[in-house]
Amino acid sequence: MPQFGSHSDFGKLHEVVVGIPDDLTLPPFSADLNHYNDELRGALEKTGNRPLSIKKAFPERWQRTREQMEGIARTYEDNGITVHRLRPYTQEETTYLDNLQEGHSQLYPADPVFVIGNHFLEVNIRRAYRRKEVFPIRDLVLPMIEADPDAHHVAMPAARPWSPSGEGPGPFLEGGDIMIAGNDLIVGMGSLCSNQAGIDWLTRYIEPYGYKVHAMPIKGDILHGLGIMCLLRDGLLMTHTPALADGLPEPLKNWDVIEITEQEMNGHATVGVSLDDKRYMINPQHNRVMDELYKHGIEPISTHCEDIGYWGGAIRCITLPLKRDAA
């Protein structure tokens, strides 16, 4: 078994953390939730400025979400991948930062932390109610780091508290924005996710270790670079090009591109997970995209995640790779 570390987006996957839907409670609607669908946004706007228990408000969809997450965990295990699950929050953790934004979630562990090579980064997610997610993840990962003398553990400087005029300057950096292409790191930057201050921090920290950080500006209210693009193997990516404010980042300009539509992007076609450079987990609703993957030598692994996606993420968001080979 390889040492702790994730060295690409598509090398052989060995070990992951998968999130849990337990006690999923979303905050009252605010501008940083603009990526939510109209039905969910409407439900949050009707709470009287109170957080919404999803299990109570959407019991059937919550149950389907749970079943789909268990199915994804089984898919990993069936492919020889070790799966870890998070412990629930303590009461103290549940109410942490409620003065900034009430709510709590453990659906998407790949956002508040990220693994680049043998560096475990605790980063700053823009939505304050999600910053507490780091505590259960840290408890799970820390023994692995302590057992590996080459592993690094670093936390970003805390983001400044919100002000009445908005979220403040951050710094914001979110795992859902980061893609690893060899020693090049592609980092999405937009109004709902990472900002320049977060990318500047990552650059100062990680570049002395041989990486090069490339910002990828996003057009519009799209959550995360991975919502627009994924790297499938060395030289092949999938993206919705119109959502890229400056086109493809420099290290990817000569890569082959599977172009997807806005509808396919909104359906999270790029938010799957590669088991290796020949197999990609994707929702079977994307028939056309699956055909394109086949044409390019990638086997699509049919993976239902439409209810997971209802809350704003998909397979990649519920999956934090801990051990993945280089390309």
Secondary structure, 3 states (H helix, E strand, C coil): CCCCEECCCCCCEEEEEECCCCCCEECCCCHHHCCCCHHHHHHHHCCCCCCEEHHHHCHHHHHHHHHHHHHHHHHHHHCCCEEEECCCCCHHHHCCCCCCCCCECCCCCCCCEEEEECEEEECCCCCHHHHHHHHHHHHHHHHHHHCCCCCEEEECCCCCCCECCECCCCCCCCHHHEEEECCEEEEEECCCCCCHHHHHHHHHHHHHHCCEEEEEEECCCCCCHHHCEEEEECCEEEECHHHECCCCCHHHCCCEEEECCHHHHHCCCCCCEEEECCEEEECCCCHHHHHHHHHCCCEEEECCCHHHHHCCCCCCCCEEEEEECCC
